[in-house]
Amino acid sequence: MSELQRSFAKAKLAGLPSEALLPLDTFREEDECPEGQADEFCSWSESTQDEDSSSTSSTGTIKPNPWTRYFAQEYYLENVRPDGVVIHHVYLTPPANKGPLFVLHHGAGSSGLSFAVFVAELLEALPDAGVLSIEARGHGETVVKSNDGTIKGEPHDLSIGLLSSDLSKTVQLVQAKLGWPHLPDIVLIGHSLGGAIITDVASRGTLGTAVLGYVVLDVVEWSAVDALQQMNLYLAMRPKTFPSLASAIDWHVRSRTIRNNLSARVSVPPLLYQDAESSLCSDSRPWKWRTDLLMTEQYWASWFTGLSKKFLEAKGGKLLILAGTDRLDKELMIGQMQGKSFSYFRHPLAVEKLTSLPLGKYQLQVFPEAGHFIHEDQPRKTAMLVLDFYRRNNRSALIIPPKVSQLVRESATVNKTGTSPDRKEGHVA
């Protein structure tokens, strides 16, 4: 590649969503290493649990973090379909004391652990909340089996309607697994492709009245479709393999794909797997991308077409968080100018400031200091904003004003007796 080509490519890539993530044989709680996995992968659970400890070892190697720091449980849930069985892999911390359930869906090529550090911040602020992080088919440890029991390889069917159906079915499977008589209040949160999926779920109403609202992270129709034109170039330029997990984490941080070292240490390892077919010894086998994003190209445009219309028209509260206002498309911009949204550019941790601002049809927040992976780059700010959004839409906290007919009856009673219905005789206020 010539120097001119490199300069052109870098300029184009600067504006691309860095949708580069995928999963790996996720960290397990067993002490013994599962057969076929390297010691480096299995030793994650042995790393220190001190959150203040250094992110590097004494030898200078970046240390990955295990999923058990962020979630209470993981499940493999069977979804029997006419064409086979989908084994949905999820990370879960159940809600307590009638707390809400935040249902999270990652972007293309990513995994459920993309939300790990965000979850830690959210649960610290709202301990009774539950979180369910779902992994799409072909991502993380979610697999699709044929009727004969063999695992299907790529390409997977990643049409938006099927992914939307998978999300709704997974929530229902979790409900059955935990024996919930009814679904808790739900807030849907999706990043990039995940944003399109949760918007489709909200638009179809497949989870019923349990959904309080939905949060879309850094994806709007126009900019997503426009960026897809350069996605092949982006995928061609990123590394095909890594010599170690530490080098993969380092690449994501240095390239500013993920701008938060702590998040990268937990979200990057599941994106890779060690090539068992390599002739090299186990310690030298390369780490390869788990999800081949080029194999999903036929679905790219359909993921985002019609997204803005569905986002504006679906029922429930709406929150759109972007890394820049340039990502707004015409339909959302018109909605903004018509008073259907508001932007808040001050410190988002000042929740008391937020509560004084009027809400329109949807709420807009911009984090100009974040990259495409907003929830990883700014996990605390994102969590506080989502928490405030939930409180705004929490039905149990709403004060419903009296009906007009009730006010008329009370007014008539006052006119006749001169005493308010709630004032007892002989009582002096």
N, C-alpha and C positions, 0 to 999 in steps of 0.2 A: 504494500500500500504506500503510495507516494505521500510526501509531507503535506501536499495540498489536500489530498483525500482525507488524511488524518485531521487536518484543521477543520475541514467541512464536517466530518463526522462528529468531532468534539462539540462543535457549535450546535449541531442538531441534537445531540444527546443531552446537552445541558438543559433543554426544555422538556425532555421526556420523563414520564413517570417511571421511576426505577422499580418496575414490577418484577423484581428478579428473584422471588423466593419460593422455596419449596421444602419438602419434608424429608425426614430421615427416620430410620428405625428409632423412634423416640425413646427418651430416657426412661428406664424402668426402675422400680424400687428394689428388685432383687439384687442381692450382693454379687451373685455370680454372673459372669458375662454370658449372654445367650450365644449359642453356637454360631460361629461364622462372623462374629463381630469382634472388632479389635479392642484391645485393652483401653486404648485412648477414649473410645466411645463409652465404655462401661464405667470408667473411673470418675465420671462426672458427679455421681452421687456421693463420692468421697470428698469432694471439695468442701472447703470450710463453709459453714452456714452463717458466718459473721458478715452482715451486709456492709460493714465498714472496711472489710478486708480488701487488699489490693486485687485488681482484676488480672494481674499477671503473677505467675509463679516465680520461684526463686531463680529459675533459669531464663526468665523473660518470656515464657510462653503464655499466651492468653488462655485463661481457664473458662471453659463453658459452664453454664449454670443448669442444674436439673429442673425439670418441670415441677417437681414436688415442692419447690419454694413458692410456687404461685397458685397451684390448684390442689384441692383436697383429694380428688379422685380422677380416674380415667376409665372409660368404658368402651367396649366394642359391642355395638348394637346391631343385630341382624334385621335387615329389611328385605323380606322375601318378595321378589318381583317375578313376573312371567318369564323374563329372559335370564333370571339368575338371582343371586343374593348379593346385596350390598352390605358390607360390614362397615358401619359408620364408626369412626374413632372420634371420641370427644374428650375434652377436659372439663371437669365440673367441680364447682363448689356450690352445694345446695343452699338456697335461701333459708333463713331462720326467722321465726317470729313474724310471719306474714310479710317478709321482705320481698322486694321485686326480684325478677330474674332478668339479667342482661344477657341476651343471646348474641354471640359474636361470630362474624364470618369474615375470614381473611380474603386477600386478593389472589389473583391468578399466580400460581407458582409458589405461593406462600404456605403457611401452616397455622394451626391453631395457636401455636406459641408466639405468633406475631403480637398477640395481645397480652403477653405474660406480665410485663412491667406495668402496663396500663391497669391490669387487673389488681395488682398489688396496691396501687395508689387508690383505686376505686374502693376496694374493700377496707382499706385503712380509714377512709372517710365515712363509709357506710357499712359497718360490719355485718348487719343483718341481710345484706344483699346477697344474691346468688349470681354466679356467672357460668355460662355454658359456651365453650368455645368449640365450634364445629369445624371439622376438616372435610373438604369436598372430595368427591371421588377422584382418584388419581393424585391426591395430595396427602401429605402426612402418612398416616397409617391406615387411612380408609382404602379398602380394596373392593373390587367387584369380582365375584366368582360366577363362572358358568354353571349351568345346571348339573354338569358332571363334577363340580367341585374344584376345577382348575381356576387359578387366578388369571383374570383377563389382563393383558398388557395394553399399552397405548396403541392407537388412540382411543381415548374414552369419549363417551357421549357427554359433552359439556354444554349442551344447549341450555339456555337460560331457564326455560320452563322446567326442565328436569332437575336442575340445581335448586330451583325454588321449591319444587316438590320434595327434594331430599331434605332441605332445611326443615320444612314443616313436619315431615315424617320423623325426623330425628328428635325434634322437640316432643312429639307425641310418644316416641319410644322411651325417652327419658322420663316422661310423666308416668308411663306404665311401669318402668323399672323401679322407680322410687315410690310407687303407690300413691301418687297425688290424686285426690278425688277430683280436683279441677286445677287448671293451670294458674300459676301465680300471675300477678301483673308483669307484663313483659315489655322491655325496651329492646328493640332490634338495633344492632350496630354492625355496619359493614364497611370494609375498606376496599376502595377501587371496585374490582369485580364483585366483591362481597357487598358493596353498597348497591350495586345493580340487583343482586339477588334478594337482599332484604327489602328493597323497594318493591320488587315484584311480589314478594310474599305479602307485604302490606297492601298492595294494590288488589291482589286476589282475595284478601281477607281469609286466608286458609287457617289462621290461628284465632279467628273470631274476635270477640271483644276483649280478649286478654291483652292485646297489644295497646299499650298507652301511646307509643310513638316510635319513631325510628330515626337513627342518626347515620348519615352518609359521610364518609371520610374521603375527601380529596378525589372526587370523581363527579364530573358533569358530562352530559352527552357530547357536546361539541368538541371540547378539548380532548376527551378520551378517543373519539373517532379520529380526530386529527393526529393525535400522537401515534395511533396504530400504524400510520403510514411509515413511520420510522422504526417500528418495533423490530423488524428483521435486521436492521442495521445494528440496533442495540444488542440484540442477542448474538449477532456475529462477532461483536467486539468484546463481549465479556469473556472471562476465562472459561474454558470448557471443563477443566478439572482443577483440583487443588491437591497439593501434596499432603495436607493435613487439615483438620478442622480449624486449628488455630490460624492457619494461613487464610482460610475462607472468611473467618471472622474479621481478620485484619484487612482483607480486601474490601469487605463491605463498609468498614469504618473509614478507611483511607479514601475510598472512592466517593464517600459521603452518600452512598446508597442508604445507609442507616447512620444517623448522626449521634447515636447514643450507644456508647460502648456496652453499658449494662444490658440494654435490650438486645444488642447484637449477639451477646454471649449466650442468650437463651433461644433467640429466634432463628439464628443462622444454621446451627447444627442440624435441625430437622429438614433442611433443604437439600441435604446431600446423603449419599450412600457410598460405601466403599466398594469398588469394583471387584467382585469375587472372581470374575473370569480372567483377571489379569494374571500373567505368568510370574509377576513379581512376588516376593515374599509378602506376608500379611502387613508388615510394618511399612512397606513401600508402595502398597497398592493405592492408586489415586482415588480421590473422592469426587464423585460425579453428581451432577444435578439430578434430583429425584424426578422432577416433572419436566418433561420436554415441552417447553412452551411453543415451539414451532409446530408441534403436532396438534395444537389447539387453534391454529390460525383460522380454520374455517368458521370458528364461532366468534371471533373477535368482534366483528361489526355488530352481530346480533345481540351481543351482551349489552351494548349501550344504546342501541337505536330505540328511541321512544322513552328513554330514561327520565328526561326532564318532565314530560307530560305526566308520567306515572307518579313521579315524586310530588308534583304539585297537587294531583287529584286524589291520591290515596288518603284514606281516613287515618286520623291520629296526628299527634304532634310531630313536627318535622324540624330537624336540625341538620344543617349542612355546614361542615367544617372544611375549609380549603387552605391550601398553602399559599394562595395568591388570588387576587381578584381577576387576573387575566384568565382564570379557568372558567369564569361564568360564561354561559352561552346566551343566545338571544332570548330564549324563552324565560330563563331564570332572571336575566337582566331586566326584562320587561316587568316580571313579577316584583323585582326589587324596587323599580321606579314607581310601581303602582301601590307601594306600601305593603307588599306582602312579605317583607323580610326586614331585618335590620343588621347592621354590622357593628361589631364591638371591638375596638382596637386597643383598648386599655388593658391593664393587667387582668387576665381572666380569672385570677385567684380572688379578685375583689368581688365576691359574689353579691355583696350588698349593693354594689353599683348596678349589677345586671338586673336585679329585681325591680329597679325603678324604670327600666326601659320598656316601651310598648312592644308587644308582639303582634306580628301580622300573620300571614298565612304560613310562613316558615321563618325560622331563625337562621341567620347566617353569621358565621364566625370565621375570621381569617387569622391564621398564624403565619405571618410572613417569614419568621425565623426558622420554620420547619421545612423539611423536604417532603417528598411524596408520602413517606411513612410517618404521618403526623402523630399517630398514637404511640409510635416508638421513639420518635425524636423529642416529643413533648408529652410524655405520659401523664405527668401531674396536671398540667394545664388542661389536657384533654379530659382527664377524669373529673376534674372540678367542674368543667363546663357541662359534661354529661350528667353529673350529679344534680346540678342546678336545673337542667332540662327535665330530669325525672321529677324533681320536686314541683316544678311548674305543672306537670301533667299528672301528678299523683291524684287519682280520684278520691282516695280516702282522706285526703287533706283539703279537698275543695269545699268551700262554703257555698251552698246552693241558696240563692235568694228566694224568698217566699213568692208564691204565685200571685198574680194580680187579683184573682178572686179572693184569696186569703186576705190580702191587704184591704179590699173593699169591705169584707165582713168585719174586720177589726175596726175599720174606720166607722162603720155603722154602729158598732157596739159602743165606741167611745162617745159618739154623738148622742146616743140614747141614755147612757149611764153616767157619762162624764168621767169614766174610769177605764183605764187601759186593761185589756183582758188579762195581762200578766201581773197586774197589781192587786194585791189582796186588800180586802177591806181592813181599815184600821192600821195599815202599814204606812209609815211615814218615811219617804226616801231621804 
